[in-house]
């Protein structure tokens, strides 16, 4: 008599465990998507910071003399295969530079692209 009573309880528990796994799978997929998006946002911010640092460093050394040229910077050490960083110097004076930083990074099927203009003041 006991064996027949326990079997429906075991079947109910297995059904509840299956439903719980279904809900947890959906939650983990959502968390994975959010994590990948946060990773791409962080990579994009690193690319922008790298571009700005490159321009500041080359302005201080006097290596940037004329505007209008797009420069592709190396992104091999960023850690994302599809990362690209381009810096275009639009205008340069002895006090400041106007630059456009174009970034692109992707992970799987997700891609982020950004193009923004910055004004960088030259330290004297």
N, CA, C and O of each residue as an XYZ file, in Angstrom:
496
protein
N       0.814     -1.194      0.000
C       0.000      0.000      0.000
C       0.869      1.275      0.000
O       0.505      2.272     -0.624
N       1.991      1.239      0.685
C       2.859      2.417      0.720
C       3.482      2.706     -0.632
O       3.626      3.872     -1.000
N       3.854      1.684     -1.377
C       4.498      1.886     -2.678
C       3.549      2.588     -3.645
O       4.002      3.420     -4.431
N       2.291      2.295     -3.619
C       1.315      2.933     -4.490
C       1.041      4.379     -4.096
O       0.659      5.182     -4.947
N       1.226      4.727     -2.839
C       0.983      6.082     -2.353
C       2.160      7.005     -2.709
O       1.946      8.184     -2.991
N       3.361      6.502     -2.701
C       4.556      7.320     -2.951
C       4.713      7.621     -4.439
O       5.216      8.689     -4.788
N       4.310      6.734     -5.310
C       4.491      6.924     -6.746
C       3.838      8.209     -7.273
O       4.501      8.919     -8.029
N       2.599      8.562     -6.935
C       2.033      9.841     -7.422
C       2.781     11.054     -6.878
O       2.892     12.070     -7.564
N       3.293     10.958     -5.657
C       4.065     12.078     -5.087
C       5.361     12.259     -5.871
O       5.745     13.390     -6.172
N       6.038     11.168     -6.203
C       7.274     11.247     -6.979
C       6.988     11.832     -8.357
O       7.769     12.652     -8.839
N       5.904     11.441     -9.000
C       5.548     11.970    -10.315
C       5.246     13.464    -10.229
O       5.628     14.219    -11.124
N       4.565     13.905     -9.163
C       4.290     15.337     -8.973
C       5.587     16.112     -8.769
O       5.759     17.194     -9.329
N       6.485     15.570     -7.981
C       7.762     16.248     -7.720
C       8.564     16.371     -9.017
O       9.152     17.421     -9.277
N       8.596     15.319     -9.828
C       9.304     15.387    -11.104
C       8.691     16.436    -12.028
O       9.417     17.149    -12.721
N       7.372     16.536    -12.044
C       6.705     17.568    -12.842
C       7.052     18.966    -12.367
O       7.298     19.854    -13.184
N       7.075     19.178    -11.041
C       7.447     20.485    -10.490
C       8.903     20.820    -10.799
O       9.235     21.965    -11.106
N       9.762     19.816    -10.715
C      11.172     20.048    -11.050
C      11.328     20.426    -12.520
O      12.142     21.291    -12.845
N      10.569     19.801    -13.412
C      10.619     20.147    -14.828
C      10.155     21.570    -15.079
O      10.765     22.292    -15.868
N       9.071     21.983    -14.409
C       8.575     23.353    -14.556
C       9.592     24.359    -14.021
O       9.797     25.416    -14.616
N      10.225     24.032    -12.906
C      11.240     24.920    -12.324
C      12.444     25.052    -13.264
O      12.966     26.153    -13.442
N      12.880     23.969    -13.852
C      13.995     24.024    -14.801
C      13.638     24.857    -16.030
O      14.487     25.575    -16.559
N      12.400     24.766    -16.483
C      11.954     25.569    -17.619
C      12.038     27.058    -17.288
O      12.525     27.848    -18.096
N      11.566     27.439    -16.107
C      11.604     28.850    -15.683
C      13.047     29.306    -15.499
O      13.398     30.416    -15.902
N      13.879     28.476    -14.903
C      15.277     28.841    -14.674
C      16.043     28.986    -15.983
O      16.936     29.828    -16.080
N      15.715     28.189    -16.985
C      16.372     28.296    -18.283
C      16.067     29.646    -18.923
O      16.967     30.292    -19.460
N      14.823     30.072    -18.871
C      14.458     31.383    -19.407
C      15.174     32.508    -18.692
O      15.615     33.466    -19.327
N      15.297     32.404    -17.370
C      15.988     33.431    -16.588
C      17.474     33.464    -16.925
O      18.063     34.538    -17.045
N      18.079     32.288    -17.079
C      19.518     32.267    -17.374
C      19.796     32.800    -18.775
O      20.833     33.426    -18.993
N      18.902     32.568    -19.725
C      19.074     33.141    -21.061
C      19.017     34.663    -21.011
O      19.795     35.344    -21.680
N      18.100     35.187    -20.222
C      17.978     36.641    -20.072
C      19.226     37.221    -19.417
O      19.722     38.265    -19.842
N      19.734     36.556    -18.394
C      20.946     37.016    -17.714
C      22.134     36.962    -18.665
O      22.974     37.862    -18.664
N      22.210     35.900    -19.485
C      23.290     35.795    -20.468
C      23.247     36.918    -21.484
O      24.291     37.463    -21.845
N      22.056     37.278    -21.955
C      21.908     38.385    -22.899
C      22.357     39.702    -22.256
O      23.086     40.482    -22.870
N      21.920     39.941    -21.025
C      22.290     41.175    -20.332
C      23.789     41.237    -20.074
O      24.388     42.310    -20.159
N      24.400     40.100    -19.761
C      25.842     40.058    -19.530
C      26.609     40.371    -20.809
O      27.578     41.130    -20.783
N      26.181     39.788    -21.931
C      26.842     40.074    -23.205
C      26.692     41.535    -23.595
O      27.624     42.136    -24.130
N      25.529     42.108    -23.333
C      25.310     43.527    -23.640
C      26.211     44.408    -22.767
O      26.783     45.386    -23.248
N      26.332     44.058    -21.483
C      27.212     44.822    -20.590
C      28.667     44.702    -21.036
O      29.421     45.672    -20.955
N      29.064     43.527    -21.504
C      30.417     43.333    -22.018
C      30.671     44.220    -23.222
O      31.718     44.862    -23.308
N      29.728     44.266    -24.153
C      29.895     45.117    -25.333
C      29.933     46.596    -24.962
O      30.710     47.358    -25.537
N      29.105     47.004    -24.013
C      29.139     48.403    -23.552
C      30.496     48.738    -22.949
O      31.042     49.811    -23.207
N      31.042     47.829    -22.149
C      32.352     48.059    -21.530
C      33.456     48.110    -22.587
O      34.353     48.949    -22.505
N      33.396     47.232    -23.565
C      34.396     47.238    -24.639
C      34.307     48.537    -25.434
O      35.327     49.126    -25.790
N      33.083     48.977    -25.707
C      32.907     50.220    -26.455
C      33.483     51.414    -25.669
O      34.133     52.281    -26.253
N      33.248     51.458    -24.369
C      33.817     52.533    -23.554
C      35.336     52.471    -23.537
O      36.000     53.508    -23.567
N      35.896     51.260    -23.489
C      37.354     51.111    -23.542
C      37.909     51.590    -24.880
O      38.963     52.224    -24.924
N      37.207     51.292    -25.962
C      37.653     51.751    -27.278
C      37.645     53.273    -27.356
O      38.594     53.874    -27.859
N      36.592     53.892    -26.866
C      36.511     55.360    -26.870
C      37.622     55.955    -26.018
O      38.276     56.910    -26.438
N      37.844     55.407    -24.835
C      38.912     55.902    -23.956
C      40.276     55.731    -24.607
O      41.131     56.610    -24.503
N      40.481     54.606    -25.277
C      41.757     54.370    -25.962
C      41.970     55.388    -27.080
O      43.071     55.913    -27.247
N      40.921     55.662    -27.838
C      41.035     56.646    -28.911
C      41.347     58.034    -28.386
O      42.196     58.734    -28.938
N      40.663     58.437    -27.321
C      40.926     59.749    -26.725
C      42.336     59.830    -26.159
O      43.012     60.848    -26.312
N      42.780     58.766    -25.509
C      44.140     58.741    -24.957
C      45.181     58.818    -26.064
O      46.200     59.495    -25.927
N      44.915     58.117    -27.163
C      45.852     58.137    -28.284
C      45.992     59.559    -28.840
O      47.098     60.028    -29.109
N      44.854     60.230    -29.006
C      44.889     61.595    -29.542
C      45.623     62.524    -28.575
O      46.470     63.308    -29.003
N      45.313     62.448    -27.284
C      45.988     63.315    -26.302
C      47.490     63.087    -26.304
O      48.272     64.038    -26.304
N      47.887     61.823    -26.305
C      49.323     61.491    -26.287
C      50.026     62.038    -27.529
O      51.106     62.621    -27.428
N      49.416     61.851    -28.695
C      50.047     62.311    -29.926
C      49.985     63.826    -30.085
O      50.836     64.408    -30.759
N      48.995     64.475    -29.479
C      48.969     65.945    -29.481
C      50.112     66.492    -28.646
O      50.788     67.436    -29.054
N      50.332     65.897    -27.470
C      51.396     66.372    -26.578
C      52.773     66.154    -27.184
O      53.683     66.948    -26.945
N      52.940     65.106    -27.955
C      54.229     64.825    -28.597
C      54.402     65.567    -29.911
O      55.484     65.538    -30.498
N      53.354     66.230    -30.383
C      53.429     66.965    -31.639
C      53.374     66.082    -32.867
O      53.767     66.512    -33.952
N      52.898     64.862    -32.723
C      52.838     63.930    -33.843
C      51.647     64.183    -34.769
O      51.641     63.725    -35.911
N      50.659     64.896    -34.289
C      49.488     65.200    -35.113
C      49.677     66.600    -35.667
O      49.682     67.578    -34.920
N      49.834     66.692    -36.981
C      50.122     67.984    -37.597
C      48.970     68.487    -38.471
O      48.717     69.690    -38.528
N      48.268     67.566    -39.157
C      47.204     68.036    -40.042
C      45.938     67.217    -39.850
O      45.964     66.074    -39.393
N      44.829     67.850    -40.219
C      43.516     67.240    -40.021
C      43.045     66.544    -41.281
O      43.653     66.656    -42.346
N      41.941     65.820    -41.131
C      41.288     65.203    -42.265
C      41.653     63.762    -42.517
O      41.093     63.138    -43.418
N      42.552     63.228    -41.768
C      43.000     61.862    -42.011
C      42.365     60.913    -40.997
O      42.345     61.191    -39.798
N      41.841     59.782    -41.498
C      41.299     58.753    -40.600
C      42.407     57.764    -40.270
O      43.125     57.297    -41.154
N      42.532     57.456    -39.000
C      43.573     56.536    -38.535
C      42.897     55.345    -37.877
O      42.125     55.499    -36.931
N      43.197     54.152    -38.388
C      42.694     52.914    -37.797
C      43.684     52.482    -36.718
O      44.866     52.288    -37.001
N      43.208     52.332    -35.494
C      44.077     51.916    -34.397
C      43.947     50.415    -34.156
O      42.900     49.818    -34.408
N      45.021     49.826    -33.667
C      45.070     48.394    -33.406
C      44.199     48.054    -32.195
O      44.311     48.682    -31.142
N      43.340     47.065    -32.357
C      42.447     46.641    -31.274
C      42.640     45.174    -30.916
O      41.745     44.556    -30.342
N      43.781     44.619    -31.244
C      44.011     43.188    -31.023
C      43.974     42.827    -29.536
O      43.533     41.734    -29.181
N      44.423     43.716    -28.675
C      44.493     43.407    -27.246
C      43.190     43.653    -26.493
O      43.131     43.420    -25.285
N      42.159     44.111    -27.167
C      40.886     44.401    -26.506
C      40.202     43.123    -26.043
O      39.563     43.107    -24.991
N      40.332     42.050    -26.823
C      39.733     40.783    -26.413
C      38.465     40.426    -27.161
O      37.913     39.346    -26.949
N      37.994     41.293    -28.020
C      36.826     41.015    -28.856
C      37.314     40.994    -30.310
O      37.941     41.947    -30.772
N      37.026     39.922    -31.013
C      37.550     39.754    -32.373
C      37.088     40.834    -33.336
O      37.867     41.270    -34.183
N      35.859     41.270    -33.230
C      35.296     42.212    -34.202
C      35.433     43.671    -33.791
O      34.706     44.517    -34.311
N      36.330     43.989    -32.884
C      36.465     45.371    -32.421
C      37.231     46.198    -33.448
O      38.241     45.756    -33.994
N      36.730     47.410    -33.702
C      37.391     48.348    -34.605
C      37.351     49.734    -33.987
O      36.373     50.120    -33.349
N      38.432     50.472    -34.189
C      38.544     51.826    -33.652
C      39.197     52.709    -34.704
O      40.309     52.438    -35.157
N      38.496     53.763    -35.084
C      39.020     54.722    -36.058
C      38.918     56.119    -35.465
O      37.900     56.491    -34.881
N      39.991     56.881    -35.625
C      40.039     58.261    -35.143
C      40.228     59.162    -36.347
O      41.161     58.982    -37.129
N      39.330     60.142    -36.495
C      39.449     61.127    -37.568
C      39.648     62.492    -36.937
O      38.816     62.959    -36.159
N      40.756     63.125    -37.277
C      41.037     64.459    -36.749
C      40.426     65.456    -37.722
O      40.878     65.587    -38.860
N      39.392     66.159    -37.261
C      38.687     67.081    -38.145
C      39.334     68.464    -38.170
O      39.429     69.098    -39.221
N      39.772     68.917    -37.014
C      40.342     70.264    -36.933
C      41.371     70.263    -35.812
O      41.141     69.694    -34.744
N      42.483     70.891    -36.060
C      43.510     70.967    -35.015
C      44.096     72.373    -34.990
O      44.436     72.946    -36.025
N      44.203     72.902    -33.796
C      44.874     74.184    -33.570
C      45.913     73.962    -32.482
O      46.084     72.846    -31.991
N      46.605     75.031    -32.111
C      47.616     74.871    -31.058
C      46.978     74.681    -29.682
O      47.663     74.268    -28.746
N      45.684     74.973    -29.536
C      45.011     74.835    -28.241
C      44.119     73.611    -28.130
O      43.951     73.071    -27.037
N      43.541     73.159    -29.243
C      42.587     72.062    -29.159
C      42.520     71.287    -30.471
O      43.013     71.716    -31.515
N      41.887     70.129    -30.362
C      41.648     69.299    -31.544
C      40.204     68.817    -31.507
O      39.678     68.471    -30.450
N      39.578     68.799    -32.667
C      38.245     68.218    -32.805
C      38.419     66.884    -33.519
O      38.937     66.819    -34.633
N      37.975     65.823    -32.853
C      38.147     64.485    -33.409
C      36.818     63.748    -33.417
O      35.935     64.011    -32.600
N      36.696     62.822    -34.356
C      35.549     61.924    -34.407
C      36.090     60.527    -34.144
O      37.009     60.061    -34.818
N      35.504     59.869    -33.156
C      35.917     58.512    -32.814
C      34.800     57.561    -33.217
O      33.674     57.649    -32.727
N      35.141     56.653    -34.121
C      34.207     55.623    -34.594
C      34.599     54.297    -33.968
O      35.741     53.855    -34.094
N      33.645     53.665    -33.293
C      33.907     52.360    -32.689
C      32.896     51.354    -33.200
O      31.762     51.690    -33.541
N      33.333     50.135    -33.242
C      32.463     49.029    -33.625
C      32.960     47.793    -32.897
O      34.153     47.491    -32.913
N      32.047     47.085    -32.262
C      32.416     45.837    -31.597
C      31.228     44.892    -31.652
O      30.072     45.314    -31.651
N      31.536     43.626    -31.700
C      30.483     42.629    -31.799
C      30.845     41.366    -31.064
O      32.014     41.012    -30.914
N      29.808     40.699    -30.610
C      29.968     39.441    -29.894
C      28.816     38.548    -30.311
O      27.663     38.816    -29.974
N      29.121     37.494    -31.039
C      28.045     36.646    -31.549
C      27.251     37.404    -32.602
O      27.827     37.940    -33.549
N      25.958     37.452    -32.447
C      25.116     38.156    -33.416
C      24.849     39.603    -33.011
O      24.155     40.319    -33.732
N      25.375     40.043    -31.893
C      25.131     41.401    -31.411
C      26.292     42.309    -31.812
O      27.456     41.945    -31.642
N      25.976     43.483    -32.339
C      26.980     44.453    -32.747
C      26.608     45.826    -32.216
O      25.438     46.209    -32.207
N      27.619     46.560    -31.775
C      27.429     47.949    -31.352
C      28.326     48.838    -32.199
O      29.504     48.541    -32.395
N      27.767     49.921    -32.695
C      28.543     50.901    -33.454
C      28.282     52.270    -32.846
O      27.171     52.578    -32.414
N      29.339     53.088    -32.823
C      29.203     54.413    -32.249
C      30.122     55.363    -33.007
O      31.245     55.005    -33.365
N      29.644     56.554    -33.243
C      30.455     57.606    -33.847
C      30.117     58.894    -33.119
O      28.966     59.331    -33.098
N      31.139     59.496    -32.524
C      30.883     60.699    -31.729
C      32.044     61.673    -31.882
O      33.201     61.279    -32.035
N      31.702     62.946    -31.837
C      32.698     64.004    -31.973
C      33.125     64.481    -30.584
O      32.296     64.660    -29.692
N      34.433     64.682    -30.421
C      34.994     65.136    -29.149
C      35.906     66.322    -29.413
O      36.518     66.427    -30.476
N      35.989     67.218    -28.428
C      36.935     68.324    -28.444
C      37.954     68.063    -27.339
O      37.600     67.890    -26.173
N      39.209     68.041    -27.729
C      40.279     67.735    -26.768
C      41.148     68.981    -26.651
O      41.656     69.496    -27.647
N      41.309     69.452    -25.425
C      42.149     70.617    -25.174
C      43.603     70.196    -25.044
O      43.914     69.159    -24.458
N      44.481     71.007    -25.594
C      45.908     70.707    -25.551
C      46.524     71.321    -24.295
O      46.314     72.494    -23.988
N      47.282     70.504    -23.586
C      47.995     71.026    -22.403
C      49.229     71.760    -22.850
O      49.920     71.340    -23.778
N      49.502     72.866    -22.178
C      50.683     73.653    -22.559
C      51.662     73.712    -21.439
O      52.718     74.331    -21.574
